[in-house]
Amino acid sequence: MLEKSILLLLLQLSVLGITLGGNVLIWPVDGSHWLNIKIIIDELINKQHNVTVLVSSGAFYIKPISNSYLTYERYKVPFEGEKMLEVIGNFILAWMKNKPTPSTIWRFYQEIGPPIKDFNALNREMCDGVLKNQKLMKKLKKSKFEVLVSDPVFPCGDIIALKLGIPFIYSLKYYPASTVEKHCGKIPYPPSYVPAVLSELTDQMSFTDRIRNFISYHLQDYMFDTLWKSWDAYYSEALGRPTTLCETMGKAEIWLLRTYWDFEFPRPYLPNFEFVGGLHCKPAKPLPKEIEEFVQSSGEHGIVVFSLGSMVKNLTEEKANLIASGLAQIPQKVLWRYQGKKPATLAANTRIYDWIPQNDLLGHPKTKAFITHGGTNGIYEGIYHGVPMVGVPMFADQHDNIAHMKAKGAAVEVNMHTMTSAELRDALKTVIYEPSYKENAMRLSSIHHDQPVKPLDRAVFWIEFVMRHKGAKHLRPAAHNLTWFQYHSLDVIGFLLACMATVIFLVTKCCLFSCRKFGKTGKKKKRE
Amino acid sequence: MLEKSILLLLLQLSVLGITLGGNVLIWPVDGSHWLNIKIIIDELINKQHNVTVLVSSGAFYIKPISNSYLTYERYKVPFEGEKMLEVIGNFILAWMKNKPTPSTIWRFYQEIGPPIKDFNALNREMCDGVLKNQKLMKKLKKSKFEVLVSDPVFPCGDIIALKLGIPFIYSLKYYPASTVEKHCGKIPYPPSYVPAVLSELTDQMSFTDRIRNFISYHLQDYMFDTLWKSWDAYYSEALGRPTTLCETMGKAEIWLLRTYWDFEFPRPYLPNFEFVGGLHCKPAKPLPKEIEEFVQSSGEHGIVVFSLGSMVKNLTEEKANLIASGLAQIPQKVLWRYQGKKPATLAANTRIYDWIPQNDLLGHPKTKAFITHGGTNGIYEGIYHGVPMVGVPMFADQHDNIAHMKAKGAAVEVNMHTMTSAELRDALKTVIYEPSYKENAMRLSSIHHDQPVKPLDRAVFWIEFVMRHKGAKHLRPAAHNLTWFQYHSLDVIGFLLACMATVIFLVTKCCLFSCRKFGKTGKKKKRE
């Protein structure tokens, strides 16, 4: 009887287009990136797929604990986790010192170049760690994976997939300079209304903004080419034929982008791009007792949630004191995630925690505002729960993210380097007491919640689609078969211009010839 | 108890983002277009919305039968249904005489111009019939509609919506020349790999094809401008401010396009475009007894379904005989929808019907092939049920549709004007006996069925979304605020070129000046 029920269930599932028990291989990126792909992995496991994650011996954040559905395949690399952390530290420092504006982007990439080169070197060692480990590659081949899901910010997942002869899918927020989405993914990015990443521009640009955006695109393309060019030789060697990083990336079946139109400005895209921003968001759970009591003690004023993310452990004493005294000037209770020394100016309304249940706090009805560094995950939790934000961006896409939230009327920005206590206080008062901020945050929240299919379900749907159909070739634009001058129709325009020039030349020649002949006849006639 | 259950249900529905009991206004187009929007109307009624359809007194196909959820609002126009049928007849005749290829598109539009102008004249009388009927407009305003769904192939729905102060949505397959989607909707159409409508090209183009495509785009844009230009003045007058047809169309909240990637070649689009092709398709129902018996009598050979659509009632006697004798040469049984005189050559394997249950026949397991004129609805029923096709296109988008199916390996084309009996027979044998055709048709079918949300549900979701949120402004690209030269960054490029020229000029001048000065000093020195 039970067997019959199981068989019936399996039949129903297959009619509903549900894939059971597939084998998925993951090429992750360590650190906060892991959190995003982990959500997808958990959902794949929920749907009874067997997931194998490739983890290097130098991983510092991913904790390899296998279970019946999840296998961590550990491969050896010649560096330790500390080395990666050191490079990440240098990267953040270089970024914080050199904010990339369109006018400083050149210097910015000069400064950020060395840590990126270090990343590339470690990344290549990771890639070697898998590709040159014949025993591992043999084992992977035997495991009959149906798809590889890769975070492409660290290249290599795509080569592994091609070597195993399986389709691959990307999961990313954006690639530096969007060059990859543009040139390798073939999405058109009109610089007249699509702001370049890291430009902090919005879709409403003045003439000057559009000049800055135009320059920003081209400079970033150039920088990308310079800094990532070295991968072309690696890819060619690994795949045993002349190729480029870009050409290989263009073979991705689906690009799962971790944004959506609640955050992003509307822009063109292609059918093999799926916007799954906020896939990690979920309803708030009840808070731990002590925290709930503190939250409830805020009365009608409510609370402020404050976190600068997992990468910033502590601040200078001066900065911490300045922040604490700003927070002391508001009537709300503040829950501050901070691992540094307790600031002397800390008031009774503020409590410091090593860790806070951020999502549960943001979803609490007493929450009035969120002070955030502007990481995508935090921003999306803010959007999900409709909480207005005070942004204190520091590096990477944080300035851009806050610029988006400002443009959508749901955030105020405070400059980390120059802010005063009063500025922080005023920013908080603005987002808490000017109703438009809450209204806009709620509007974004309602856009986020009102989708035909939830982001995580869409992400998993397309992974399963690729498993069921061995790819998604019907979504791949033919633009991938064209060279850049063919893509822009430059050969056609050149040919048509040449034709026109020839016609004009011939017509002119004929006219001149006729005129001369007619002139001569005329003269002759005159003479006669 | 019952009341409590209903309240609970309503609460659950609202949590699930379901809108109950909204008021929807429809601006339809008569004829086969009505069938498509009718599917959406039926689903809206299913979801308990009140739907009002604006029907002119000159409608020849729409049957106004109101019920509790559906109201037909009839308005007076100074023409009869026969007049519209006559113009449609002229349009089809002109089209069948002048097939639009890139080399003949100029002449084609010259010939098709007069019937299009006649359409425009009738269309304007329909528009006047609503806008200048103050009693009707007052009644519509009182009805508090939340959204207007318009088939934009006959303009005016958008003006009515703007006059009523409500958002509007388009439902269409494509607009002539795609000019509207491109210039008014702001979708990029790279001519290097996106074939122009009516070009019969695919996404795999040779250099010559790309030249033809490039020219086709620009000629069609020009023709559109010429033939639809007169609407600009009408729109300006109706809205009481200088505007254009294109500017007004650009205000659509959502564009529901009746194609999908099973049919379409992958190309860029924007977030306010939703591809809902095949929304009318549904599983096959059992056949009427007589037809089922005839189908079953086909044995292992199976059947062929044959229809040239609702617009072609009869053929010349010669053509009908030629077709019938072609059909006589295959072992399958044929069900032919045909209202003309019974051909003399009709064999026992072929039966003629005034009407056939086309969808139910295509979904029958005995069906081996579908002879179709290539209308979008029929093509989609073929895709839905995975039936390979023999295309006999005649006018409108039919050649294009068949070209798509040919490119995807699911159809063979036969020329209506030049075909012989043997050609029809051979085409049928090819799609029936060469396995690749069935395989490709099944592949398209599986792509069609394997979507996260069914096309009809997505269409209705976005209509309800616009009702819930009073629009979908978060999906509207900022490109709408730019002029064409701003959109293409021509002002920015011009400015940067001017800057470069100035710098080069100044540097050259400085060099020349220094050289001259240095030269003189040199000479002076020499003299000294």
Interface residues (C-beta under 8 A of the other chain):
Chain A: G17 I187 P188 P190 P191 S192 Y193 D203 Q204 F207 R210 I211 F214 I215 W261 D262 F265 P266 R267 P268 Y269 L270 P271 N272 F275 S446 I447 H449 D450 P452 V453 D457 R458 F461 F465 R468 H469 H474 L475 R476 P477 A478 A479 N481 L482 Q486 Y487 H488 S489 D491 V492 I493 F495 L496
Chain B: G17 I187 P188 P190 P191 S192 Y193 D203 Q204 F207 R210 I211 F214 I215 W261 D262 F265 P266 R267 P268 Y269 L270 P271 N272 F275 S446 I447 H449 D450 P452 V453 D457 R458 F461 F465 R468 H469 H474 L475 R476 P477 A478 A479 N481 L482 Q486 Y487 H488 S489 D491 V492 I493 F495 L496
